[in-house]
Amino acid sequence: MDLSVRLETPKDVKQQRTAINFVLSQLKGCAAEDVMVVVNWPGRTPVTKLPLHKALDDDERKALLMPELKCLPVSVDLVRVIDVGARVKTPRYLPETAEAEIKRFYEEIVQRLQKWVPKAPKVKPASVDDGERLSSDPHRVIDSGASERSGFSGWNTHRPLRALLSPASGNHDGEMRHPGLGHGRSHT
């Protein structure tokens, strides 16, 4: 019986080691001896693998890397192969064995893991030149009459956002309409 879980590696890192460490750092202190770490690479590149206890060792972990490749790994699989042997021959023991092994795999490995979530984009600070350009731009208007000068006289700056986003009265087809812009579909 094989049990496995796959974790996608981060795409916002620059080094293979960092991508793999994202998964392995979540398993520090794990005593599972029979788990194999399998690193999946893009394309037809063969996988690299090590037993978990070796992968957790900083020096041994180097065997998981592919220095000749310039790309990052795609994902990491954590695999446990269980020899159920004679227990399979007796049908009543197989479900009990499978349930116990799945529970053990979940407790030792899966519940420790968190999937990778990309970091939120950062706002670049405005340079001094950008600030001067914005303040000297004659078309940049920041007053209540801005909507009238820009041609969107239907927008009122003091109306609540929900009033602007709610469908127009009598509109039963779910289309959102801008006051004063006709009855076409909104493109948001």
N, C-alpha and C positions, 0 to 999 in steps of 0.2 A: 504494500500500500504506500502511495506517495502523497504527501501533504505539502503544499507550497503556498506562498504568498508572494506577490510581485509589488514592488514599490517603484514608481517612476523617480528617476534621479533629477535633481535640479538642473534647469536650463540656463540659470542666470549666474553660473560660476564659470571660471576660466580653466580650471585644472581637473583632470580625471580623478585625481586623489580626493579632491574636495567633494565631487559628486558622489563618489563611493562612500566617503566618510559620513555623508548625510544619513545614510542608512545604518552604517555600522556604529555610529555614535549612539544610536537609539538602543543598541543591544549590549552596551557595556555592562559587565557584571552578569551576563547571561551564562548559565552553566550548561546549556544544551550542547552535548558532545556530538550528537548525531545529526546536526544541521549543516547543510552545505550552502555556501554563499556562491551564487552564480550571477556573474555580471554579463549583461546582454549589451552588445555593441551594434551600431547601425549597419545596415546592409548585410552582406554575407560574411562579415567578420565573425570568426568563431568566438564562443563564450570563453570567459576565464572563470575559474572556480577554485575555491579553497574551503576546507572545513571551517566552520565558524570560529572555533577556538584559535585557529591560525590567522584568520582574517582580522581578528581583534588585536593581534600582535602587530605593532607598528612596522617592524622589520619584515615580517612574513607577508603583510598586506601588499607589498610591492608586486607580488606575483599576480595580483588582480589587474594591474595596470597594463596598458598597451602603449608604451612610449613611442612606438613607430607611427601611431595614429595621431592625427591632429584634432580628432573629434572627441566628444564626451560620450560616456556610456548612456544607453537609453533607459535601462531599468536594472534593478537588482532583484533576483529571486532568492528566497530563503526556502530551502527544500529539505524535508525530512523523509527519508526512505525507511519504512518500517517492515521488518521481516515478520510476518504473522505466522509463517511456517505451518506447524501442525494445527494451529487454531482454526485455519480455513477449512480443514477437513471435517470439523464438527460445526455444522451450520448454526447451532445455537450460540457458539462463542464469537462468531464473526461480528454480529452487530454490537455486542458488548465491547469487543476489542476495538472496533472502529470508533465507537463513541468515546471510549476512554482516551484513545490516541488523538482524536480531534480536539478534545478538551485540553489535553496536555500541551498540544502544539499551540493552541490559542493562548493558554495561560503563560507559557514560556516565551513565545515569540510575538504573536499577532497583537496582543493587547498593548504591547510596548510601542508599537509603530504609529507614526503619524505621517500622512502623505505630505508631499512637497506642495507648498502654495507659493506662487510667485509673489515677490515683494511688490508693494504698491509703487507706482511710478513717483519719482520725486520731482518737485517743482524746482526748476533752475532759478537761482536768484537773478533778478534783473540787474544788468550792469548799469553804470552811470550813464552811458550813451543811450541805452534804451529808455531810461527815465526822462532824459532831456528830449528825446524824440517824441515820447508820448505827450509831454506837457506842451510842446510847441506844435503839435498836430492840430491844424485849424478845424479838421473834420471830427475831432474827438469831442463830444459834447456830453457833459455829465449833469444835466439839469432835467427838470420835469418836462420840458418842452422837446426833449430829444426825440421822443417817439413821433411827434408831429413833423419835425424837420426831416426825419428819416423816411417818411412815407408810410409809417405804420400807425396811423391815427387811431386805430381800434384798440391798441394796447394802452391800458391805464397803469401807470407805475404804482398806484396805491391799491390795486385790486389784489386779493389773496391769490396765491398760485393755484389753489384748487379750483378757483372760479375760472381761471384761464384754461385749465386742463380738463375740466368736465365737459362732456359732450353738450352741444347746443340743444336748447329745448326743442322738443319735437323730433329730434334725431334718434331714430330707433335702429340705425344700422351700425352703430358703434364708432362712426367716424368722428374724429375731433375736428372742430372747426374754429377758426380764428374769427373773432368778431370783425366784420368789415372786409374780409378777404374772400367772400363768395362761399360757394358750397362745395368746393373740391376737397379731395382727400388731403390730409395734412401729411407731410413727409418729415417724420422725426427720427 
